[in-house]
Amino acid sequence: MTAVLVAHSGRHGGTRQIAEVIAEELRETGLTVDLRDAADVATVDGYAAVVVGSALYYHRWRPDAVRLLEHHARDLAERPVWLFHSGPCGPGAALHQVSLPANVALLAARIDAERTATFGGRLDPATVRGLIPRLMASGHRAGDFRDWDRIKAWARDVGRRVRIGVPH
Ligand SMILES: Cc1cc2nc3c(=O)[nH]c(=O)nc-3n(C[C@H](O)[C@H](O)[C@H](O)COP(=O)(O)O)c2cc1C
């Protein structure tokens, strides 16, 4: 069975839920999927492909997701890798494409990752701590801007490409 690793890192569970939906869609295309917190990934050996997703905080990826890319760059470069990040909130969030932070863009180039997907995020003022974060999470930005149909379609496309074997 072709095995795929889906690794995620966030703070408030929104990115993990995206990773769960991606994993489910990949399973439905017939792939075997391991879903892991990026902090818990010890190796990428044995996986035909890897998906890594991070929440965006202050224009940066979460440290655990960056560490995963750094520590396993050589092994990741040997297999197809898809990246996604979740962040934009508020009106138009679904259409907003965010560039990779510079440090992650360098790693993505080293790994020769596929094009990064940006998915909208979720901001719940009740779960956010600190004055500035709470201000950021208030008003028109508060809410759930994750487009599940888009996320599922992206995952199915990844699954299809893993099964046919994207040239790498
Ligand atoms: C303090 C703070 C900073 C944020 N910074 C960004 C950012 O720079 N870019 C962005 O697109 N989203 C940003 N967001 C939105 C989060 O990425 C979004 O809420 C995401 O869904 C959080 O994922 P998580 O629930 O997995 O932590 C920020 C949110 C907070 C609370």
The ligand as an SDF file (V2000), in Angstrom:
LIG
                    3D

 31 33  0  0  0  0  0  0  0  0999 V2000
   -1.7800   36.3750   17.0850 C   0  0  0  0  0  0  0  0  0  0  0  0
   -2.1910   35.8940   15.7300 C   0  0  0  0  0  0  0  0  0  0  0  0
   -1.3790   36.1240   14.6270 C   0  0  0  0  0  0  0  0  0  0  0  0
   -1.7620   35.6860   13.3550 C   0  0  0  0  0  0  0  0  0  0  0  0
   -0.9630   35.9570   12.2810 N   0  0  0  0  0  0  0  0  0  0  0  0
   -1.3790   35.5900   11.0340 C   0  0  0  0  0  0  0  0  0  0  0  0
   -0.5970   35.9130    9.8860 C   0  0  0  0  0  0  0  0  0  0  0  0
    0.4720   36.4980    9.9530 O   0  0  0  0  0  0  0  0  0  0  0  0
   -1.0700   35.5420    8.6610 N   0  0  0  0  0  0  0  0  0  0  0  0
   -2.2570   34.8950    8.5220 C   0  0  0  0  0  0  0  0  0  0  0  0
   -2.6730   34.6010    7.3990 O   0  0  0  0  0  0  0  0  0  0  0  0
   -2.9960   34.5280    9.6050 N   0  0  0  0  0  0  0  0  0  0  0  0
   -2.5940   34.8730   10.8450 C   0  0  0  0  0  0  0  0  0  0  0  0
   -3.3390   34.5350   11.9410 N   0  0  0  0  0  0  0  0  0  0  0  0
   -4.5290   33.6970   11.7700 C   0  0  0  0  0  0  0  0  0  0  0  0
   -4.2300   32.2240   12.0990 C   0  0  0  0  0  0  0  0  0  0  0  0
   -3.2490   31.7180   11.2470 O   0  0  0  0  0  0  0  0  0  0  0  0
   -5.5070   31.3930   11.9390 C   0  0  0  0  0  0  0  0  0  0  0  0
   -6.3530   31.7270   12.9950 O   0  0  0  0  0  0  0  0  0  0  0  0
   -5.2640   29.8950   11.9030 C   0  0  0  0  0  0  0  0  0  0  0  0
   -6.4460   29.2370   11.5080 O   0  0  0  0  0  0  0  0  0  0  0  0
   -4.7990   29.3720   13.2570 C   0  0  0  0  0  0  0  0  0  0  0  0
   -4.5860   27.9890   13.1740 O   0  0  0  0  0  0  0  0  0  0  0  0
   -4.5560   27.0490   14.4610 P   0  0  0  0  0  0  0  0  0  0  0  0
   -5.9880   27.0150   14.9960 O   0  0  0  0  0  0  0  0  0  0  0  0
   -4.1210   25.7280   13.9430 O   0  0  0  0  0  0  0  0  0  0  0  0
   -3.5970   27.6570   15.4340 O   0  0  0  0  0  0  0  0  0  0  0  0
   -2.9810   34.9760   13.2060 C   0  0  0  0  0  0  0  0  0  0  0  0
   -3.7810   34.7260   14.3290 C   0  0  0  0  0  0  0  0  0  0  0  0
   -3.4060   35.1860   15.5710 C   0  0  0  0  0  0  0  0  0  0  0  0
   -4.2930   34.9220   16.7440 C   0  0  0  0  0  0  0  0  0  0  0  0
  1  2  1  0
  2  3  1  0
  2 30  2  0
  3  4  2  0
  4  5  1  0
  4 28  1  0
  5  6  2  0
  6  7  1  0
  6 13  1  0
  7  8  2  0
  7  9  1  0
  9 10  1  0
 10 11  2  0
 10 12  1  0
 12 13  2  0
 13 14  1  0
 14 15  1  0
 14 28  1  0
 15 16  1  0
 16 17  1  0
 16 18  1  0
 18 19  1  0
 18 20  1  0
 20 21  1  0
 20 22  1  0
 22 23  1  0
 23 24  1  0
 24 25  2  0
 24 26  1  0
 24 27  1  0
 28 29  2  0
 29 30  1  0
 30 31  1  0
M  END
$$$$
